[in-house]
Amino acid sequence: MTPTTSETSTGDVTVLTPAVVIVGAGPSGLSAARELAPRINGDVLVLDRESTAGGIPRHSDHPGYGIRDMRRFMSGPAYARRLVRQAEAAGAKILTNATVTNWAGDRTIEATTPRGRVRVEARAVILATGARERPRPARLIPGDRAHGVYTTGHLQNLVHLQHGKVGKRAVVVGAELVSWSAALTLREAGCRTVLMTTEHPRPDSYSLFSVPGRILFRTRVATRTRVTKVIGRPELRAVEIEDLDTGKRRVVECDTLVLTGDWIPDHELVRAAGITMDPGTNGPLVDNALRTDTPGVFAVGNLLHPVDTADIAAIDGAHVVRAVIAWLRGGSPPAEQVRLIADAPFRWVAPEIFRPKDPAPARRRLLLWSDRYIPFPRIVLRQEGRVIARKRLWWPAAPGRVFRIPTSVLTAVRPDAGPVHIGVET
């Protein structure tokens, strides 16, 4: 452990006092550390429970990372290593194998490390814990308890980091970007993806990925279907697939099942702190500067919008820096604020609070999640029952991926009025 500005011992607890502590060493946390460390008095300490920093990209061994934030096209592991180098070169201190277990105050956290217990007393906290895919029990998939069932993260960790083996025939649940990432990993492991399933009427990922993917992997994408049974004990032998429109079921032989998508934020620390949460995202409620409602506690990345690409999460990390520095200098957020509410078919919007006197959200975009496909949606904003903005967008809203709208639609928002509802005009 590298000491921070101040390190003392109280009994069997080591006390660290950095200016800022960041929980999570993925793209958003490392980007925040890189931008903050040279700009503040005091240390920036990053804690991560894994043995190696870098987050999910560490084991996503395929290209497509770094496009928006670094203007590069690189593999996940190369991207993760670059983020770590940049953060350390900027002066941030990264402590791995550090699991945050509890809060001991609004900006004080407790963690366990191989060297013992640590209490971190910081002036500001950035939560960058990311999101995870729901495992089989959370998806309520019945059947046998068979070996050979993975989430994408588990699969990629097994194949790329542990160099383990999987089966020869796989079914992938989901047809999102991450689903094709899983298919790439399976291909590298010598396992063919024989079927992808999605409950939606069309593949969730961009056609740029799904069309070549089906050709490259010789994979059929079954829309409006779901897995209704896992068959095989102790080893997976097959899955039962149901057509949601007809109710007809069939059995597909496979020895590997990968559950992709269906993300949920790693929000345990948010709940433990009593920070207000958004029921749509299941993450903390934040404003356009990424402040939570606990003073001095900020949140970034896929903890807020599960799930977006790694480079968008990284841009979040850079975006939060201005607000953190203002807090460290004794500033307070603007008083005027308006709640943003997603109306059907949107499930959530992030950020959820708009402060007109704050800088615009990262990339001047609001992020939303749609439960149905709309080719060219006409976005409508209403405040106190009155339409305040309409805008036709020339890109689709689709399940399985984040939908972005420009923050220019918020120009007519009245801070002295009620919540703003964001929906579509039919």
N, C-alpha and C positions, 0 to 999 in steps of 0.2 A: 504494500500500500504506500503510495507517495503522499507525504503529508500535505495538507492544505495550509492556508494562511495560519490557522491555529489548530493544534491537535493536543488534547489533554486526555487524561484517563481518570475515570471516576469508578472505582471498584473494578469490575470486569468489563466496563463499557468505555470504548474510545469515543471521545467527543470531537467532532469536526465542525469547523465554522466557516464554510465558504460563503461568498456573497450569494451565489446561486447554486442550487442543486437541481439537476435534471434527472428524472427517473425514466430510464429507457435509453439505450444506445443504438437505436435504429436510425433510419434516415432523418426523421424530424428532430430527435434529440441531439444527434451529432451535428446537424446543421445549425441548430440553435447554439450549441457550444462553440462551434467554429466562429460564428458571428459575434457572440457575446464576449468571449474571453479577451480579445484585444481592446475592448471598448469600456471595460469597467474596472474599478478599483476592487481588488479582491479576487478570489479564485472562483472558477466554474468547475464544479465536480459533477461528473456523470456516473450514475450507478446503473448497473445492468446485472440481471440474475444469471445470464449465460456466461460461459467461460471465455467467449470471444465476442467482442463488440461488432456491430454491423447490422443487427436485426435480420429480418427475413431474407434480404438479398444474399446473405452469406451462403445459403444453400439453394438459391435459385440459379443454377448454373446454366443460364442461357442468356442471349443478348436482349437488349431492349431497355436497359437502365441508363439513367443519367441524361436523358434527352432534353428535358425541360430545364433542369436546374444546372447542369454542367455543360450543356450543349455538346454532349458526347454520346456515343452509342457503344455501350460496354456490357459485359456480363454482370450478373448479380454479385458474385464474389469480388470481382475487380472494383465494382462500384462501392461495395461495403468497405473494402480496404482503403480506397481513396478517401472516403468520408472519415474514417478513423485517423488516417494520416493528417488530413486537413485540420481536424479538431485538435489533435495533439500538437501540431505545428503552431496553431493559434494560441496555445497555452492552456487548453483545457486538460483536466486530469480525469482519466477514465478508470473506474474501479469495477472490475468484472467479478463474477461469482458473488455478487452482493444482492441479496434478496430483501427488498423493503417489506417489513412485516406490519408496521403500524405507524400511527401518528402520535407524537408526544406534545403537540401544540399546533397552532395554525400553520407554521412554517418549519416545524421540527419533525423529522422522521426517524424511525428506527429501522435498522437493517442487520442482517446476519451475514458474516463473511467467514471464509476459512480461518481468519485470524481472530475471530470472535465477534462480539456484538458492537455495533456502531450506532451512535446517535449523531445525526447531522442537523445542526442548528443554522439555518440559512436565512438570509433576508428575503429571498424569493425562491419559489419552487415552480418548476416546469414539469408537468406530467406528460410524458411521451411514451406511454406504455403500449400503444398500438392496439391491434385487434387480432382475434383468432377465429378460426373456423369452428363451427359447432360440431362436436363429435357425434357419433351415432346415437348415444342415449338421449341427447338433447333434440335429435331429429325424430325420435320415436319410431325408428325403423325396427319392426319386429323380426323374429326368426331366431336362428341358432347363433350362439356365441362362437363365431368362427375366427380363426387366425386369417390374416390377409386383408383386414379392413383398416384403411388409413384415412387421415385428412391429408391435404396437400403438404402442409408443413411437416407432418410426421414422415410422409413418403420422401420428400426431398432431403430431410435430415438423414434418413436411413441410407438413401442412395448416394448423395453427394458428400456427406460428412463422415458417415460410418462405413461407406462402401459395402453396404449390405445387399442382399438379394431379395427380389420379389418374384411373383409368378410369371406366367407366360401370356395369360389372357385377362384383360382388365375391363371393367365397366367403371365409367366415371360419372358420378352424380353431379350434374351442373354443366353448363355450356358457356361459362364466363371466360374472361381473359385468364384467370387463374386455372381454369379447367384445362386450357391448352398448355399452360405451363406444366401442369401435372402430366399431360400426355407426352410432352417433350422429355420429362424425367423418366417416365415409363419406357419410352423408346430407347433412351440411353441405357436403361437397365435390362434391355432385351425383352420387354413385355409389350405386347400389342394391345392397343385400346380398341376393343371390338365394338363398343357402344358408348355414347354419351346420352344422358337423359336430362331433360329439363321439363318442368311443369308449365313453362310458358309456350305460347304458340309459335315462337321463332327462337333461334339461338340467341343467347344473351350477349355474346361478345360482338365486336365489330366484324363486319363482313371481311375486312382486310385480314383478320385472323382466322375466322371460322371457315371460309371457303378454301383457302390454301391448306388449312389444317385437315379438313376432311379428305383432301386429295393426298396430302403427304402421308397421313397416318392411316389412310383407307378406313376411316372411322365413320360410322353412321351416327347422326344426331337425331335422336327420337324426341320430338317435341310433344308437349301435352302428355307426358308420361312421368311415372314415379316408381321408385323401388318400394315394393310392399312386403318383401320377405328376403331374409338372408338364409341361404341353405348350405349346410355343411358343418360337420363337427368331427374332429377339431379344426380341420382345414376347410376353407371356403371352396364350395364346388359350383355354386350357381346363385343367381338372384332371380326373384320373381318381379316382373315389370308389369305395371297396370297402365292401360290407355285411359286417360282421364275423361275422354269424351264418350267412349263406348263401354267402359268398365271391363273390357276384355283383358285377361292376364296371360302372360307367357313366361317361360323360363329361359334364361340366357345363361349358358355355361361360362363360368369364369373362375379364376383362382385369386383374383385381386379386385378389391372394390375401393375406389378413392372418392371420398366425400369432399367436394370442393365448394367454395363460396359459403353462403349463409353465415355471414360474419357477425361477430359481436365484439364490442370493445372490451379490452382488459380494464374493467372499470372498478375493480375491487377497492383500490385506494380512493377513488372518487366517493364511493359509498361510505367507506370508513371515515372519511373526513366530513361527511354531511354536506358535501357540495351538491347544489341543486342539479338534478339530471334531467335530460330531455327524454321523454318516453318514446320518441320516434327513433332516435339514434341509439339510445341506451348508454350514451356518453354524457359528459358534463355539458351544461348549458354555458355558452360563451358568447361574448360580444365580438365585434369585428376586429378588435385588437387581441383577441384570444384570452381575455381575462375570464376567470370563473367568478362566482359570487363570493368566494373567500378572498379577502384582500391579500395580494402578494402571491396568489397561486394561479398559474396559467396552465393551459392545456393546448396541445398541438397534435397534428397528424391524424392517423386513423383511429385514435381514441375519440375523435370528434366526428369523423365521417367514414364509417366502415362500409366499404373499403375503397380507397383510391390508390392510384399508383404510387410507387416509392418516391418518384421525383416530386409529385404534388405534396406528399407528406413532408419532404425536405424543404420545399418552399414555405410551407407553414412554419417550420422551425426558424427560418430566416425572418419571416414576417413578425414573429412575436417579439423580436429583439427590441424594437423601438418602445413598446409598452413596458417591457421589463426594465429598461434603462430609466424610463420616466418614473417608474415606481421606486427604484433604488435612489432616485434623486428627490424623493418626497412628493412626487406628483400624485394626483388622484384622477380617476376617470371622469369624463364629462357627465354631468347630471342627466342630460336629456337622453332618453333611450326609448326604443320601440320594439316590442316583441314581434318577431316574424313567425308565422304559423303556416305550415304546409297543409293544403287541402287536397283531397283525393283528386287525381290518382297518385299524388306525391305522398310518400310516407314520412319524409323528414326534410328539413332545410338546415344548412349550417353555413355561417353561424346563425344562432337563433335570436340574437339581440343586435339591433342596429343602433349605433350611436352616430348621429349625423356629423358631429364635430370630430370624430375619430378618422384616421386614415381609412380608405376603402379596404375591404377584405383582400386577402392575398390574390394576386392576379386579377383584381377587380371582378371577381366572380362569386356568386352564391352557388353553393353546391346543394343539389336535391337528389332524391331517390324516387324513381317512378315504379309503380306496380303494374303498369301496362305500357305497351308500345304505342307511341304516337309519332308519326313520321315527321311532321313539321308543326310542332305545337304553337298555339297562340297563347302566350302567357298573360294572365290577368292578375293584377294586384288590386285588392279591395281594402279600404280602411273605413270603418264605421258604416259598412254597407254601400259605400260609394266606390266606383271604379276610379282608381288614380293612375293606372298605367296599363297599357296593352302593348305587347311586342311579339311579332312573329319571329320565330327562330328557325333557321334553315338547317338544323341538325336534329336528329330524333331524340326523344326521351325513351329510354328502353330499360326494362328490368335487368338487373345484374351489372349495371355500371352507373357511375355517377353522371348526373345531368347538370350542366353548367349554364347559368344565365348571367348576363352582364349586370353589374350593380347600378348601371345607369337607370334601371327601372325604378330605383328607389328615390329618384330626384324629387318626386312630388310628395314623399312621405311627410306627414305632419307630426313632429315630435310631441305635440300637446294633445294628440288624438289617441285612439285606441290601437290595438294590435293590427298588423298588416297580414292579410291572408293571401297566400300565393297559390294560384290554381291555373287551370286551363279553360279556355273558351271552347265550347263544343259547337 
